[in-house]
Amino acid sequence: MAFAIILAIVFLFMNLIFRVQLLKTFKEMQRRRIEMEWAWLFDRDKREQYIYPRYEDERPLIERFSGQLRRSLRWGAIVFVSLSTLAAILIFT
């Protein structure tokens, strides 16, 4: 049981770190006034077609934000599934 609690805390802490990094990058994009559709962040072809021609100098920042967003969502899903599984194990055993 102690292992499950420690694992849950570690997962939540890692998720928090990814989200803080994501928010910092998002603030930088707002400061530079980069505007786009959110769906384009998940589609590389749309980014190439619509975003990069307008913000060629900001390409590394947009790529970093897109990667951080995907990683944050992935970790959020991992944390949710892990905590749900741990909770089910603790409840039913």
Rosetta blueprint (number, residue, H / E / L):
1 M L
2 A H
3 F H
4 A H
5 I H
6 I H
7 L H
8 A H
9 I H
10 V H
11 F H
12 L H
13 F H
14 M H
15 N H
16 L H
17 I H
18 F H
19 R H
20 V H
21 Q H
22 L H
23 L H
24 K H
25 T H
26 F H
27 K H
28 E H
29 M H
30 Q H
31 R H
32 R L
33 R L
34 I L
35 E L
36 M L
37 E L
38 W H
39 A H
40 W H
41 L H
42 F H
43 D L
44 R H
45 D H
46 K H
47 R H
48 E H
49 Q H
50 Y H
51 I H
52 Y H
53 P H
54 R H
55 Y L
56 E H
57 D H
58 E H
59 R H
60 P H
61 L H
62 I H
63 E H
64 R H
65 F H
66 S H
67 G H
68 Q H
69 L H
70 R H
71 R H
72 S H
73 L H
74 R H
75 W H
76 G H
77 A H
78 I H
79 V H
80 F H
81 V H
82 S H
83 L H
84 S H
85 T H
86 L H
87 A H
88 A H
89 I H
90 L H
91 I H
92 F H
93 T L
